[in-house]
Amino acid sequence: MSPEEDHPRGRWARRGAAFGIWYLRAVTFVNVLGAVWVSFGNDIRRHNVEDLFTPYLLTAGFASGAFSLFLAVTLRRRKRAAWILNLVLSGAFLLLVAVVMVLAPEFRTHAQNWVSLALTLLFTGSLIAGRREFYAKGDRANPKLAALTAVGGLLVTSVLAALLVTVTNGAAPGASTFAERWQYGLLRLVSLAPDDADFPGIATPNWVNGTINVLSALLLVAVLWAAFRSVRTTDPITADDEERLRGLLARHGDRDSLGYFALRRDKSVVFSPSGKAAVTYRVVGGVSLASADPLGDPEAWPGAIERWLAEAREHGWAPAVMGASEEGGTIYARHGLDALELGDEAIVETAEFTLSGRAMRTVRQAYHRVQRAGYTVRIRRHEDIPADAMARLVRLADDWRDGDTERGFSMALGRLGDPADGRCVMLECHDAEGELRALLSFAPWGAKGLSLDLMRRDRESDNGLMEFMVLELIQRADEVGITQLSLNFAMFRSVFERGSRLGAGPVLRLWRSLLGFFSRWWQIESLYRANAKYRPVWEPRYMLFEKSTDVLRIGIAAARAEGFLEAPGLPKWLNRRHLENVR
């Protein structure tokens, strides 16, 4: 049952939640504006002293802006903990203001105070009205992690602030002790503006105070992230889950060329109530990332999708699907997800493929060139490879891998040589001297198909080995009993194809030019060209998402899952050769 079914929502609940989120966004804008616009910030502070007060959380500064922004983000993600914190803080502030307004007549003489009281009351009331909208659970370890982050972070940032004050102190040498400078920095850090009269031996430039305020904002963000982070993952696929998934593949594996990759063991799984369908996914950066279509009977797909979406919303994850087919994307779209075409998958029908004809002249010449050089290809199922020979192949594949990261998620198994994958097919390419120079591994696609899993080659070998091996497999398809072959995925393939045609519009031509420029680093166009030489059938693949504002977040999560981006770390997309090792 979904959170919406557990917590029936009405129009006023939705409006209340929306008002609370937009209030915090507006407060964030004003706080940050007051931090960068000095005169405006000073004006806000003058309206928040003596017998004047501003609405809930409205006070100029980077730290206060970071605090309100984080609360707005976590409320938008329906975090229950964020709702509780806002309700407690705003309720306490509202109570204090109400008592002061009753007991102190001078506060009632200012119209600003009445406006502030009304806005705070409206915000608190909106939280109460929208309470059923905030159902997402956090990680149980969050309180402990937040406490450790606060203590450790405050110690580190306070020492940095003290060192900064020491270096920039314009007062006479020896006029202050390090303890006094540390106390000064600490007070600035926690946004308690110290009276300069209490620190006569300290005189720092204004930029120092601003820098310390930024440090406090960063610390606050770190503490809030630790306090409100989503549950990082659920239980991975168990042996029993894998057996059930293999059963679904045995009955319905012909439907999707990427179905076998659902058996990755770093994924989790939810089954439909009938058990006839399943969605496999992985949680990365607060995104529940499902890959390709659901497994099993299409009539049971909705039940599995509903359970997956319910779990995502229960934990505050952004649901997303990478690489869905048109059929699967249509079913996902019926459950409220929007679709964006990512590119096309190249599928070769082996019975219809031929090297004959003028159009295949270049491919045919390259194939014969490698063949004349003495290269040969051996094709066999993994289960037919002796254990010691498979261990050697795995070792060579690791040695030939470009980088330390095993890339792939939606279109890679990531476990070459596993005994459970005996129906996978291995291609071994040897040179004229009998030395192994390249490997290709394919995952099963139903009973009559294969889907490319892994490509590795010796960097000192001749170019064109991968194309030679694929052509050998196509021409010798009967040896392993296949009729169709799924090759690489070409992102934005339609842009390159339509953008080069006569009469293409200026927008399409500009988009094609931009992709061509970025292909210098990421080989987007070269992958399309490499696939197109086999004259395949192009099958579109889609990314699906619930909210357009989550697209960037989903893209980062997908890059991390595929191994192109590590956290913490920097993207590895500038490696010009990385796509040679990626499905």
C-alpha positions, 0 to 999 in steps of 0.5 A: 500500500502506498503512502498516499493510501495510508495517509489520504490527502485532500486539497487543503493538505496539498495546499498547506504543504505547498505553502510551507515549502514556498514560504521557506523558499521565499525566506531563503531568497531574502536571507541570502539577498541580505547576506550579499546586499549589505545595506538590505541585510542591515535593514533586516537586522534593524527590524529584528532588534529591541521591540521589533521582530521578523517572521519565522527564520527571516534573518539575513545571513548565509547560515540562516539562508542555508538552514531555510533552504535545507528545510525547504528541500527536505520538506519538498521531499516529504521528510517527516523529520523536517516537518517535525522540526519546523513545527516545533521551531515555528510553534515555539517561536509563535508561542513566544511571540504571542506571549510577548504581544500580550504582556508587552503593549509596546510590541503591539504598536508596530504593524510589522510585528502583527504581519510577522505574527500572522505569517508565522501563524500561517506557516505553522497552520499550513504545516498542521493542515499538510501533516499527511503530506510528510510521510518520508522516513529517514535513516535510523542512524541519522541522529547519531551521525548528525551529533558526531558531525556537529561536534567534529565540524564545530571543532574543526571550523572553530580552529580554522576561524581562530587561525584566520582571525590570528592571521588577519588580526590588525591589533597590536601583537600580544594584545589578545591570546589564542583562546580569546581569538578562538572564542571570537571565531566561535561566537562568529561561527554560531552567528552570535555577533560579539560586541567588539568591546569584549575583544579589545585586542582583536581587529579583523577586516569585514571579509573575515567575518563573512568567511567565518559566516560561510564556514558556519553555513557549510557546517550547518548544511553538513549537520542538516544533511546528516540529520535528514538524509534518506535511507541509503538502501534496502536489502540487496537481492537474496539467493531466494530473490535471484531464484525467483527472478531467474524463474521470471526470466525463464518465462518472459526473458525474450521480452527485454534484451536487458532483462538479465542485468536485473540479476546484478547483486547490488540491486534490490527488488520488489515483487508484484502482489501476485509474484508474477512481476518484479522491479529491480532497483538501486538507491544512489544519492536519494534516487531509487534507480530502476533499470530497463523494464520490469521483469515478468508478465506485463499484466502484473507489471503495474503491481510491481511498479506501484510497490516500487513507487510506494517504497520510494515515496515512503523513504523520500527517494526520487523514483527514476528508470534508466533504459526502459523500452517503449512498452515498459516506458508506456506502463511507467508513464501510466503511473505518473512518470514523465519520459525522456528519450535517451537514445537507441539500442542497436539490435542485429537480426543475425539471419538478415545480416550480410557483409555483401553489398556496396554499403558494407564495403568498408566493414567487409574490408576491415573484417578481412584485414584482421582475418588476414593478420591471423586473428581467430575467434573462439565462441563458447558458453561460460559453463563450457570453460574450465575453471582454471581457464575462466580464472585466467580470462577474468584476470586478463579482463581485470588487467585490460580494464581502463581504470580501477572502477568496474563500470556499468549498471543498467547494461552490465552484470559486473561479475565475469566468471560467476558460476551462476551465469553459465549460459553467458557466451564468451568470445576469445580472440587470439592472434597468429601466435595464439596469444589471447588479445581480446574478450567479449562476453554476452548475457542471455536474452531469452532463449534465442538472443544475446546482449553485450555485457563486457568488452576488453582488449589488450591495448597493444593489439591491432585496432578493429578486433572488437568489430571482427569478433562481433562479425564472427559471432553474427556469422556463426550464430548457429553455434550458440543457437541465437537469432538476435544480438543486442549491441551498444547503446547509442545516446542521442542517436536520432539527433545525429541521424536526423541532424545530418539530413537535408532540410534539418532545422536550425535547432536540430543542427545546433543540437547536433553540433553541440553533441559533436563537440562534446563527442571529442571527450565522451565519444557520443557520436563515435559510438553511434557510428560504431553501431551503425556499421552493422546496419542494426534495428534501432530500438529507443530507450527512455529515462523516466522521472516523476519531477522535472526538477529531479532530472539533474539529480537523477543524472548524477545518480545514474552517472555514479551507478554506471561508474562514471562518477564517484562520491566523493570524487570527480567525474571520469568522463574526460577519459577518452577511452572509457567507453571501450569498456562500457556496455 
